[in-house]
Amino acid sequence: MTTNVPGPKKAVPLQQGLFHIPASPGDTGYLIGSKCSNCGYVAFPRRVVCASCVKDDTMKELRLSGKARLDRFTVAHQAPAGMTAPYIQAYVQLEEGPMLYTLVTGVEQKAEALQLDQPMEAVIEKIREDEQGNDLIAWKFRPVKR
């Protein structure tokens, strides 16, 4: 996973604990999930109790690869405050198993730019600015360059 966190503004995670923010130029961002040591179930975000075998205290933190396949998507033509339309919303299937909702980046924001089942990769990017002008950051997915 790569990180595209812009400029001198303060980068603020949209929510703590969902992803690692690089601390240095050689560091990379990644999503943080968990894996059950009893049955192997993988979850994102992290869980304490396994949703599969319902065992408590078996979920161990897991650095997710950020590699995925595009499952489904839509182009939104109206945007909430702080975002610009059009933008692509999608579900991607992580190679470790979980399906997650994401915004898509790195392509023209129209349906023709994507194909179902194409390989995707996670990036940490600005989602929008907060009231203080800081960059709110979270994960997005982009098509893997061939």
C-alpha positions as CSV (number, residue, x, y, z in Angstrom):
1,M,0.0,0.0,0.0
2,T,1.3,3.5,-0.8
3,T,0.4,6.8,0.8
4,N,-0.6,10.1,-0.8
5,V,-0.9,12.4,2.2
6,P,-0.5,16.0,1.0
7,G,1.5,19.0,2.2
8,P,2.1,20.9,5.4
9,K,-1.4,20.7,6.7
10,K,-2.0,18.3,9.6
11,A,-3.2,14.9,8.5
12,V,-6.0,13.6,10.7
13,P,-7.3,10.0,10.4
14,L,-11.0,9.8,9.8
15,Q,-11.1,7.2,12.6
16,Q,-8.3,6.0,14.8
17,G,-7.1,2.3,14.6
18,L,-8.3,1.4,11.1
19,F,-5.0,2.0,9.3
20,H,-1.4,2.8,9.8
21,I,-0.2,6.3,8.8
22,P,3.4,6.3,7.7
23,A,5.8,8.0,10.1
24,S,8.8,8.4,7.8
25,P,9.6,8.4,4.0
26,G,10.5,4.7,4.0
27,D,7.3,3.7,5.9
28,T,4.2,2.6,4.1
29,G,0.5,2.8,5.1
30,Y,-1.7,-0.2,5.5
31,L,-5.1,-1.3,6.8
32,I,-5.3,-3.0,10.2
33,G,-7.5,-6.0,10.6
34,S,-7.5,-9.1,12.8
35,K,-7.3,-12.9,12.3
36,C,-8.7,-15.6,14.5
37,S,-6.0,-17.9,15.9
38,N,-8.7,-20.6,16.4
39,C,-10.5,-20.7,12.9
40,G,-8.5,-18.4,10.7
41,Y,-11.4,-15.9,10.1
42,V,-10.1,-12.5,9.0
43,A,-11.9,-9.3,9.9
44,F,-11.7,-5.6,9.0
45,P,-11.9,-3.5,11.1
46,R,-10.2,-5.3,14.0
47,R,-12.4,-7.4,16.2
48,V,-12.0,-8.8,19.8
49,V,-14.5,-11.7,19.3
50,C,-14.4,-13.9,16.2
51,A,-17.6,-13.5,14.1
52,S,-17.1,-17.0,12.7
53,C,-16.4,-19.3,15.7
54,V,-17.5,-16.8,18.3
55,K,-14.4,-17.3,20.5
56,D,-13.4,-14.5,22.7
57,D,-9.8,-13.2,22.8
58,T,-8.6,-15.2,19.7
59,M,-8.4,-12.3,17.3
60,K,-4.9,-11.1,16.7
61,E,-3.9,-7.9,14.9
62,L,-3.1,-8.4,11.2
63,R,-1.4,-6.1,8.8
64,L,-3.6,-6.4,5.6
65,S,-1.9,-6.5,2.2
66,G,-4.2,-3.9,0.7
67,K,-4.6,-6.1,-2.4
68,A,-8.2,-6.6,-3.6
69,R,-10.6,-7.2,-6.5
70,L,-13.3,-4.8,-7.5
71,D,-16.6,-6.4,-6.6
72,R,-19.2,-3.7,-7.5
73,F,-19.3,0.1,-7.9
74,T,-21.4,3.1,-8.7
75,V,-20.7,6.7,-9.8
76,A,-22.2,9.2,-7.4
77,H,-23.4,12.4,-9.1
78,Q,-24.3,14.2,-5.9
79,A,-21.9,14.8,-3.1
80,P,-22.2,15.5,0.6
81,A,-20.6,18.6,2.0
82,G,-16.9,18.7,1.6
83,M,-16.8,16.3,-1.3
84,T,-17.0,16.9,-5.1
85,A,-19.2,15.0,-7.5
86,P,-18.8,12.8,-9.5
87,Y,-17.0,10.2,-7.4
88,I,-16.9,6.4,-7.4
89,Q,-18.1,4.3,-4.5
90,A,-17.2,0.6,-4.5
91,Y,-17.0,-2.6,-2.7
92,V,-13.7,-4.5,-2.9
93,Q,-12.9,-8.0,-1.8
94,L,-9.6,-8.1,0.0
95,E,-7.3,-11.0,-0.8
96,E,-7.4,-11.9,2.9
97,G,-11.2,-12.3,2.7
98,P,-13.1,-9.3,4.0
99,M,-15.3,-7.2,1.7
100,L,-15.1,-3.5,2.3
101,Y,-16.7,-0.2,1.2
102,T,-14.3,2.3,-0.3
103,L,-13.9,5.3,-2.5
104,V,-12.0,4.8,-5.8
105,T,-9.1,7.1,-6.8
106,G,-6.5,7.2,-9.5
107,V,-9.0,7.0,-12.4
108,E,-11.4,9.3,-14.2
109,Q,-14.5,9.3,-12.1
110,K,-16.8,7.6,-14.6
111,A,-18.0,4.0,-15.0
112,E,-16.0,3.3,-18.1
113,A,-12.8,3.7,-16.1
114,L,-13.3,0.4,-14.2
115,Q,-14.1,-3.2,-14.8
116,L,-15.6,-5.7,-12.3
117,D,-13.0,-8.1,-10.8
118,Q,-10.0,-5.9,-11.8
119,P,-7.1,-5.9,-9.3
120,M,-7.1,-2.9,-6.9
121,E,-4.7,-1.7,-4.2
122,A,-5.3,0.4,-1.1
123,V,-3.8,3.9,-0.6
124,I,-4.1,6.3,2.3
125,E,-5.3,9.7,1.0
126,K,-7.2,12.8,1.8
127,I,-10.9,12.4,1.9
128,R,-11.8,16.0,2.6
129,E,-10.9,18.9,4.9
130,D,-12.2,19.3,8.4
131,E,-13.5,22.6,9.9
132,Q,-10.0,23.6,10.9
133,G,-8.6,23.1,7.4
134,N,-6.8,19.9,8.3
135,D,-6.7,17.0,5.8
136,L,-9.0,14.1,6.9
137,I,-7.4,11.0,5.6
138,A,-8.6,7.4,5.1
139,W,-8.2,4.5,2.7
140,K,-9.2,4.5,-0.9
141,F,-8.6,1.9,-3.5
142,R,-7.2,2.4,-7.0
143,P,-6.7,0.1,-10.0
144,V,-3.4,-1.7,-10.0
145,K,-1.2,-0.4,-12.9
146,R,-0.2,-3.1,-15.3
